[in-house]
Amino acid sequence: MILVISTEMINSAVEAIVDLLSPQYSEKARVAKDIAAGAVLVTAFGAAVLGYIILSPYLKSLFIEGFSIARHSKEEIALIAVILVLILVIIAKSYFRKGRPFSGGMPSGHSALAFSVWVSITYITGNFLVSLLCFILAVWIAQSRVAVKVHNPWEVILGALMGALCTFLLFRIFS
């Protein structure tokens, strides 16, 4: 890294000197600047190769043994899931350009969050009856979005799938 930073500093110095000596456009000045920039590129490439050589045994063991991801409590995963689902809903609404971030549009944020909470409660409690009641509540929330004509059924279904799948994947990966 030090070599790359040093080469970049030399490149900046060469460019400043060339600008001083040749304030008007000159083909030779352009060539000098390009060569100095090329030196930075070659140094950065060499640093990347050297980094790979040094880190390759560790990278290889990651792929052979798999990732050992830090385990989190179920409550932490639930909180992260709700935040992530909310962010994904806002991104999706801005992508589809329908509705506002917190009202209407594709997908239904209410459905996404309701089904995210359902999956979280299912994982946290491990109780079938509690899970069933939360699922019924999530469906009720989703249905209410269609009933008040804020969303169509397709937007509600996609929101529910987004929330449930995102939360399910987070629990499978981190718990």
Beta strands, then each sheet from edge to edge (+ up, - down):
end
